[in-house]
């Protein structure tokens, strides 16, 4: 019984160790945003280095594409925000379930401990040499 409780507690601890800290998620998102900003800055520098007529021709040629890219960027930001909320909700739900399971294991373990204590008191009251066979014989003779 104690081994089963210990195994359950170990599994709960392992599940708790797998929790992703919100700070780690925020740090990863911040690094991603910084990388995107660096890419945008490099692109702007490359564009500024082009001769005026080529730059104007490229701007005119890619103007519709730029609008589409801006729309896609806006949609991607919305998707990222929604995914972040979903991930947070999912992690919160998972953590809640792990915590509920830990509580359930503790309740079951304490319930069995109570049963063991009661049985020990009964055995102590019957005496050191009493066993189940003697109890059955006493019942039958009564």
N, C-alpha and C positions, 0 to 999 in steps of 0.2 A: 504494500500500500504506500509506504513512504517513498519507495523508488518511483512509483508512478507519479506521485505528487512532485517529486524532484524533477523528473523528466518533463512534466508539464510546465513547471516553473522555468526550466532551462529553455524550453521552446519559446515561452513568452519573452524571456530576456533576449533571445536571439531575434525575435520579431521586433522587439523594441529597439534593438541596435540598428535595424535596417531603416529606421526612420530617417527621412531626409529633413535636415534642418532648414527652416525658411531662410536663414541667413545664407546658406550655401546656394539656394536657388536664386536669391537676390544677387549674389556675387556673380553667378554665371550669366544672368541676364545683363548685369552691368558690363561685364567683359564683352558680351555680344554687342551691346549698344556702342561701346567704345570702338570696337572693330569696324562697325558700320560707319561711324562718324569718320574714322581714319580713311576708309575707302572713299567716302564722299569727298573728303578733303583732297585726296590724291587725284581723283577724277577732275575736280575743279582746277587743280594746278596744271594738269595735263591739258585741259581745255583752254586755260589762259595762255599756255605756251604756243598755241596754234596761231598761224597768221590770220589776220582779220577776215579776209575774203573766204578762206577755208572754214573758219569758225562760223561765219554768217551762213555759209552754204550748208554746213552740217546742222546748224540750229534750225534752219528752215526745213531741211529734209527730215529731221527727227522730231519736229514739234509735235505731230500727232502721237508718236511713240512716247514722248515725254509725258503727255497727258495720261496715256494708258499706264505708264509706269507709276505715275503719281497715284492713280486709282488703285493699282495693285498694291502699292506700298501702304495706302490707307487701309485697304482690306486686310492685308497681312498684319498690320498693327491691331486691328480688331480681333483677328483670329488668335494672335498671340495673347492678347488680353483675356479672351475667353478661355483659352487653354490654361493660362495661369490660374484663373478662378476655378476651373474644373480640377486642376491638379491639387490646388489647396483644399477644395471640398473633398476630393478623394482621399487625400492624406489624413484629413481630420476624421473622416468616417472610418478609415482603417485604424487609426490610433484609438478611436473610441471603441471599436470592436475588440482590439487587443486588450484594452483596459477592462472591458466587460468580461472578457474571457479570464483575465487574471483574477478578477473579483470572484467569478464563478468557481475557479479552482480553489481559491482560498476558502470559500464557503463550504465546498464539498470536503476539503481537507479538515476543516474545523468540525464539520458534522461527523465525520468518521472518528475524529479524535474524541468527541463526546461519547460516541458509541463504545469506543475502546475503554474510556474511563468508567462508564457504567458497567461494562462487563467485568472490569477489574474489581469494582466494588462488590458485584454479585459473587465473584469467585472468592474474594476475601471473606465475605459473610458466610459462605458455605464451608470454609475451612480449607486447610492446605491439601487434604487428600480427596476432596470431593471432585467428582467428574460427572459427565453427562449421563453415564450409565447408572450411577447411583441415584441421580435425580429422577430418572425414568422409573427405577425400582421403587422409590419413595412414592411417586404418583400412583403407581399401580397398586401398591399396598394400602393406600389411603382410601 
